[in-house]
Amino acid sequence: MESEGDFTNWSEPRNVGYPFNSSKDDIYYTPADNSDTEGYISSDRESLCCLEVFNVKREYLYS
């Protein structure tokens, strides 16, 4: 989920989808560009105990 705010007012949270959201604890997302196609997250998606930093990029497949 993603929301923007200033500690008083926040936008409605939105699910940014895979690969940004997974079934694990994905927190502290930081976008790397203005198009929401690439960013960095800390997650325990490949760990048994601890958070790690991942670069994630959304790719679109067309058939």
Backbone as CSV, one residue per row, in Angstrom:
resi,resn,N_x,N_y,N_z,CA_x,CA_y,CA_z,C_x,C_y,C_z
1,MET,0.836,-1.165,0.000,0.000,0.000,0.000,0.888,1.237,0.000
2,GLU,0.329,2.298,-0.564,1.054,3.554,-0.634,0.103,4.685,-0.285
3,SER,0.607,5.644,0.462,-0.172,6.819,0.823,0.792,7.977,0.954
4,GLU,0.342,9.180,0.637,1.175,10.369,0.775,0.549,11.292,1.793
5,GLY,1.395,11.977,2.564,0.849,12.876,3.564,1.908,13.694,4.238
6,ASP,1.454,14.467,5.229,2.346,15.361,5.952,2.185,15.210,7.467
7,PHE,1.900,14.012,7.917,1.701,13.657,9.319,0.355,14.119,9.876
8,THR,-0.412,14.903,9.127,-1.750,15.306,9.558,-2.802,14.825,8.575
9,ASN,-2.575,15.047,7.308,-3.510,14.648,6.258,-2.840,13.637,5.338
10,TRP,-3.556,12.536,5.067,-3.007,11.461,4.239,-3.961,11.156,3.100
11,SER,-3.408,10.777,1.950,-4.236,10.353,0.830,-4.767,8.946,1.101
12,GLU,-5.786,8.547,0.371,-6.307,7.181,0.484,-5.195,6.202,0.105
13,PRO,-4.970,5.159,0.891,-3.952,4.172,0.527,-4.343,3.442,-0.748
14,ARG,-3.347,3.122,-1.551,-3.604,2.347,-2.762,-2.584,1.216,-2.854
15,ASN,-3.036,0.076,-3.323,-2.174,-1.073,-3.521,-1.429,-0.866,-4.829
16,VAL,-0.109,-0.813,-4.775,0.677,-0.589,-5.981,0.972,-1.891,-6.722
17,GLY,0.487,-3.021,-6.205,0.569,-4.288,-6.922,1.939,-4.939,-6.916
18,TYR,1.980,-6.116,-7.534,3.211,-6.874,-7.672,4.115,-6.161,-8.664
19,PRO,5.412,-6.074,-8.492,6.254,-6.690,-7.465,6.446,-5.826,-6.233
20,PHE,5.795,-4.666,-6.179,5.977,-3.774,-5.036,5.337,-4.328,-3.772
21,ASN,4.182,-4.960,-3.902,3.522,-5.593,-2.760,3.600,-7.099,-2.909
22,SER,3.967,-7.786,-1.844,3.986,-9.251,-1.834,3.246,-9.716,-0.583
23,SER,3.246,-11.008,-0.348,2.581,-11.547,0.838,3.428,-11.383,2.099
24,LYS,4.636,-10.916,1.967,5.531,-10.707,3.106,5.439,-9.260,3.591
25,ASP,6.311,-8.880,4.547,6.320,-7.518,5.083,7.132,-6.607,4.164
26,ASP,6.445,-5.871,3.302,7.086,-4.920,2.392,6.832,-3.519,2.939
27,ILE,7.894,-2.871,3.417,7.725,-1.559,4.032,8.780,-0.596,3.513
28,TYR,8.567,0.671,3.767,9.522,1.725,3.422,9.819,1.780,1.926
29,TYR,8.781,1.861,1.129,8.936,1.990,-0.318,9.398,3.397,-0.673
30,THR,10.386,3.496,-1.537,10.868,4.771,-2.058,10.914,4.678,-3.569
31,PRO,10.154,5.521,-4.287,10.172,5.462,-5.746,11.518,5.935,-6.293
32,ALA,11.928,5.336,-7.414,13.168,5.732,-8.067,12.900,6.625,-9.269
33,ASP,11.644,6.740,-9.671,11.274,7.606,-10.785,9.866,8.148,-10.569
34,ASN,9.420,9.025,-11.420,8.105,9.642,-11.258,6.963,8.826,-11.852
35,SER,7.262,7.730,-12.535,6.215,6.968,-13.209,5.747,5.752,-12.415
36,ASP,6.199,5.591,-11.176,5.816,4.440,-10.340,6.149,3.099,-10.971
37,THR,7.197,3.037,-11.771,7.573,1.765,-12.383,8.811,1.154,-11.750
38,GLU,9.508,1.910,-10.916,10.709,1.376,-10.281,10.881,2.021,-8.918
39,GLY,11.409,1.241,-7.967,11.647,1.782,-6.643,12.412,0.821,-5.765
40,TYR,12.561,1.190,-4.511,13.271,0.387,-3.518,12.334,0.125,-2.349
41,ILE,12.388,-1.097,-1.834,11.600,-1.449,-0.661,12.482,-2.230,0.303
42,SER,12.115,-2.196,1.557,12.721,-3.128,2.508,11.667,-4.184,2.783
43,SER,12.111,-5.431,2.779,11.185,-6.551,2.881,11.890,-7.762,3.464
44,ASP,11.083,-8.670,4.018,11.626,-9.947,4.473,11.216,-11.059,3.506
45,ARG,10.917,-10.711,2.255,10.395,-11.684,1.283,11.363,-12.816,0.968
46,GLU,12.660,-12.623,1.133,13.625,-13.696,0.884,14.464,-13.987,2.125
47,SER,13.940,-13.686,3.288,14.696,-13.831,4.527,13.851,-14.530,5.581
48,LEU,14.500,-15.208,6.490,13.792,-15.847,7.592,13.674,-14.944,8.811
49,CYS,14.505,-13.886,8.866,14.499,-13.097,10.101,14.506,-11.590,9.915
50,CYS,15.079,-11.103,8.839,15.411,-9.683,8.807,14.976,-8.999,7.512
51,LEU,14.867,-7.692,7.587,14.535,-6.917,6.394,15.771,-6.727,5.531
52,GLU,15.575,-6.759,4.202,16.626,-6.494,3.241,16.098,-5.463,2.257
53,VAL,16.991,-4.770,1.550,16.585,-3.768,0.568,16.545,-4.419,-0.809
54,PHE,15.440,-4.177,-1.536,15.253,-4.728,-2.876,14.950,-3.612,-3.852
55,ASN,15.519,-3.722,-5.047,15.148,-2.853,-6.154,14.057,-3.583,-6.919
56,VAL,12.916,-2.955,-7.095,11.815,-3.591,-7.806,11.444,-2.748,-9.008
57,LYS,11.060,-3.423,-10.087,10.696,-2.752,-11.320,9.465,-3.418,-11.909
58,ARG,8.480,-2.630,-12.210,7.245,-3.145,-12.816,7.472,-3.278,-14.317
59,GLU,7.192,-4.465,-14.826,7.310,-4.705,-16.263,5.966,-5.132,-16.807
60,TYR,5.632,-4.643,-17.952,4.359,-4.956,-18.587,4.600,-5.931,-19.736
61,LEU,3.806,-6.997,-19.765,3.888,-7.987,-20.839,2.671,-7.833,-21.738
62,TYR,2.909,-7.794,-23.013,1.813,-7.655,-23.976,1.740,-8.922,-24.808
63,SER,0.545,-9.384,-25.081,0.407,-10.587,-25.923,-0.256,-10.260,-27.232
